């Protein structure tokens, strides 16, 4: 019987969706709030939590109170957004966390 492949096997390359799902299910890489639905195209899409810090306002902590609340950044505003997920990447794994274009262009919810 063949042993299950893990990221510890030292292979060089990009993790596949299957790799990310397996590692997340085993509480490696994404150790809190892992969701298979967030795995897309060899990426894991982190979700904003309900806390962020407005660095343009003295690092003010802001807590979103309802699921309808959203974070709206103004031009040149800086913020640190706390994700729902917690990550633990081994020393030989590189993670990249860019802002998602859709999130950058999204306006306030209609309503």
C-alpha positions in Angstrom: 0.0 0.0 0.0 1.4 3.4 -1.0 2.0 6.0 1.7 -0.1 9.2 1.5 2.0 12.1 0.1 2.4 15.1 2.4 4.1 18.5 2.1 6.9 17.1 4.3 8.0 14.9 1.4 10.1 17.9 0.2 8.8 18.1 -3.3 9.3 21.4 -5.0 6.3 23.1 -6.7 2.9 24.5 -6.1 0.4 22.7 -3.9 -2.5 21.3 -5.7 -6.1 21.7 -4.6 -5.9 18.1 -3.4 -2.7 18.9 -1.4 -4.4 21.9 0.3 -7.5 20.0 1.1 -5.6 17.1 2.6 -3.3 19.4 4.7 -6.3 21.4 5.9 -8.3 18.3 6.9 -5.2 17.2 8.9 -4.9 20.6 10.6 -1.7 21.5 8.8 -1.2 24.8 7.0 -4.7 26.1 7.9 -5.1 25.0 11.5 -8.3 26.9 12.5 -11.6 27.4 10.5 -10.5 25.3 7.4 -13.2 25.1 4.8 -12.9 23.0 1.6 -15.2 25.5 -0.1 -12.3 28.1 0.1 -10.0 26.0 -2.0 -9.9 27.1 -5.6 -7.3 26.9 -8.4 -4.4 25.9 -6.2 -5.2 28.6 -3.7 -7.0 28.9 -0.4 -9.1 32.1 -0.1 -8.9 33.5 3.4 -12.0 35.0 4.8 -12.1 38.3 6.8 -13.0 37.8 10.4 -15.0 40.3 12.4 -12.1 42.4 13.7 -9.8 44.8 11.9 -7.4 47.6 12.8 -7.6 51.0 11.1 -3.9 52.0 10.9 -4.9 55.4 9.5 -6.7 56.1 12.8 -4.1 55.2 15.4 -4.5 51.4 15.0 -8.0 51.7 16.2 -9.6 48.2 16.7 -13.0 47.9 15.0 -15.3 44.9 15.5 -18.0 44.2 13.0 -21.2 43.4 15.0 -23.4 41.6 12.4 -22.9 39.4 9.3 -24.2 42.3 7.2 -21.4 44.6 8.3 -18.5 45.0 5.9 -15.1 46.6 5.8 -14.9 49.6 3.5 -11.4 51.1 2.9 -11.1 54.6 1.5 -8.2 55.6 -0.8 -4.9 55.6 1.0 -6.4 54.0 4.1 -4.4 51.3 5.8 -5.9 48.4 7.7 -4.9 45.1 9.2 -7.7 42.6 8.7 -7.8 39.6 11.0 -8.8 36.4 9.1 -11.2 33.7 10.3 -8.5 31.2 9.6 -5.2 30.7 11.5 -2.2 29.5 9.5 0.9 27.6 10.5 3.3 27.3 7.6 6.4 25.1 7.9 9.7 26.8 7.2 9.9 25.2 3.7 6.5 26.5 2.6 5.9 30.0 1.2 2.5 31.6 1.6 1.4 34.7 -0.4 -1.6 36.7 0.7 -2.7 39.3 -2.0 -5.8 41.3 -1.8 -8.5 39.8 -4.1 -9.4 42.1 -7.0 -13.1 41.5 -6.5 -12.8 42.7 -2.9 -10.9 45.8 -4.0 -13.6 46.8 -6.5 -16.6 45.9 -4.4 -18.8 48.6 -3.2 -21.1 48.6 -0.2 -23.8 45.9 -0.4 -26.9 46.9 -2.3 -29.9 47.6 -0.2 
